[in-house]
């Protein structure tokens, strides 16, 4: 059997247009809940043995590295470039362009969280829609637009309970520089509060 590793690297910048949880759920028993499916197009004999998630913050840029350990159960030597998300269950749209582009990949009963600071028109969608001026709020309440992503994360955790608050707090503390720890924890708590009221 051929074993190989595929690494997917995403960078979440301040204006990153999409935050999408759709990883087929963990196969290693971590705190994440099942949130979508990875489908291998024309690769019926490929399975995911496990996945690893690593999040780091460097110079106001979040790097989220997801490593999938996959196994080809067939005799084929064909290379698999990457798993492609066909449908996601959660979409965070921070821009109108992202909302318009990625809403088609959101499952019909999915959740759309749109930053109404920049997303002014929601395309037709039958799932749950939440709108809030996240970027504007980051500036007005916390004085820093760079915490928009953390506020968004808090909102999504509060709305979906996709991970426990304890787990996400520990992950943020473990991965951000001490100089921005308090600001990011305030942003996370602020996100929880928004998630309770929208």
Secondary structure, 3 states (H helix, E strand, C coil): CEEEEEEEEEEECCCCCEECCCCCCCCCCCCCCCCEEEECCCCCCEEEEEEEEEEEEECCEEEEEEEEEEEECCCCCCCCCCCEEEEEEEEEECCHHHHHHHHHHEEEEEEEEEECCCCCCCCCCCCEEEEECHHHHHHHHHCCHHHHHHHHHHHHHHHHCCCCHHHHHHHHHHHCCHHHHHHHHHHHHHHHHHHHHC
